[in-house]
Amino acid sequence: MKEYTLHFHKGGFIMGNRWLDYSALAITVIGAVNWGLIGFLEFDLVAWLFGNLTWVSRIVYALVGICGLYCLTFYGRICDGE
């Protein structure tokens, strides 16, 4: 069962997907925890797991960045009352 909703927003339709929202939020939180570990303990969990700037770790860093940018859209939805 898919959780798609269709909303009319400022002149256009937006399809919301709760699964995508929760996944992006979880990945962003994992990235925040990694940054906390770097700041407090000087320990980079992603580099420890996947190697220092290997292609896998770069994909993880890029995914966290993309999800963080996607989570910025939450502010617009909060203001709209969704």
HUKA-V901365 format. One record per residue. N is the residue number from 0. RES is the residue in one small letter. NEAR is the number of other C-alpha atoms within 12 Angstrom. Layout:
{{N	RES	NEAR} {N	RES	NEAR}}
This chain:
{{0	m	5} {1	k	10} {2	e	13} {3	y	14} {4	t	14} {5	l	14} {6	h	17} {7	f	14} {8	h	16} {9	k	10} {10	g	7} {11	g	9} {12	f	11} {13	i	15} {14	m	16} {15	g	21} {16	n	17} {17	r	17} {18	w	15} {19	l	19} {20	d	24} {21	y	19} {22	s	20} {23	a	26} {24	l	26} {25	a	20} {26	i	26} {27	t	27} {28	v	19} {29	i	24} {30	g	27} {31	a	22} {32	v	20} {33	n	25} {34	w	21} {35	g	16} {36	l	18} {37	i	17} {38	g	13} {39	f	11} {40	l	12} {41	e	13} {42	f	17} {43	d	25} {44	l	24} {45	v	28} {46	a	23} {47	w	17} {48	l	15} {49	f	17} {50	g	16} {51	n	18} {52	l	17} {53	t	15} {54	w	14} {55	v	17} {56	s	21} {57	r	17} {58	i	18} {59	v	26} {60	y	28} {61	a	19} {62	l	22} {63	v	28} {64	g	22} {65	i	20} {66	c	27} {67	g	25} {68	l	18} {69	y	23} {70	c	24} {71	l	18} {72	t	20} {73	f	22} {74	y	13} {75	g	14} {76	r	19} {77	i	11} {78	c	11} {79	d	13} {80	g	10} {81	e	16}}
